[in-house]
Amino acid sequence: MAKLSSVNKNEMRKKMVKKYAAKWAKLKAIAKDQSKPADERFQAQLAMAKLPRNSHPTRVRNRCALTGRPRGNYRKFGISRIMMRELASQGMIPGVTKSSW
């Protein structure tokens, strides 16, 4: 089980990303638009730099929904490889069976 503080910090980041998503998209579109003047694009870049650091989507870490483990996660299921194996062995994941030969 991961530290609860790490899991909570990541949840806070997810909320902040959601809150600033529209502002990020607007500023990024201005900064990438080559038809706009260079000083306007530069001002958009400065505005992006002033946004909170945790509001950028790359700061969010994929974690297991059950244990909070940060590594070895399956995106499709949202759980770690360890929980995936346990739940698949118990038959708790539909359509997934443990192979044996």
N, C-alpha and C positions, 0 to 999 in steps of 0.2 A: 504494500500500500504506500502510495506516495505521500509526502508531507501535505497536510491539509492546506497549509499556507501557499504552497506552490499551485495547488489546484484552484484555490480561491483567487490567486493573482492572475491566473490564466483566464478565469471566468470574467474578472474585471476587465481584462484586455479585450475579450470578445465583445463585451457591452460597449466599450469605448470605440472599438472599430465600427460597430454598428451605428453608433451615434454620429461619428465623423465621416461616414462613407460618402455621403453626398458632397460634402465640402471637398474631400480628397479628389473625387472624380471631377468636380468642376475645375479645381485648380490644376489638376494634371492635364486636363484637356486644353486649358489656356497655355500651359507651359510647353506642350508638345505641338501646338498649332503654329506652323511655320509662316502662315499668312499674317500673323499678328506682329507688331513691332517688337524688337528685341527687349526694350525696356519694360514693356508690359509682361512679356514672358518671364523676365527676371524678377519682377515684382511678385508674380505668381509663385515662383520658386522660393522666394523669401517668405511668402505667406505659408507655404507648405512646411518650411523649416520651423516656423513658429508654432505649428500645431503640436499637441502633445505627442511625445515619442511613442507611447503605447497605443496611439490611435491608428498606427500603420498596420495593415493586415499581416505583414511578415513577422510581427512580434508575437502572434498567436501560435501556440504550440499545440500540435495534435496530441491528445491524451486519451487514455482508455476511459470510457464512460463509467466503468465499474470500479477500477482500482486507481485510476489517475496516473498509471505508468506512462512515461513520456516516450518510450522507445518501443519499437516492434509492434506498431499498430496497423491494423487493417482498416483502410479508409471506408471500405464498403460496409463494414459492420460497426466501426467506431470502437472496437475493443482491441486489447493487446493480444499477442500471439498465445500467451499463456492462458488467458481467459477463453480465447477461441478454442483451444484444445480441450479445456475442461468442459465447456458448454457443448461442444460437438460430441464429446464422448458420452455425455449425459443425454444427448438427443434433444437439446434445448434450442438448437438453431435449425429452422426448417430448411430442408434441402441439402444439408451437410451431414455426411456420414463418415465415420472413421473407416479407413480402408484396412483390409486384412487379406492376406493371401497365403 
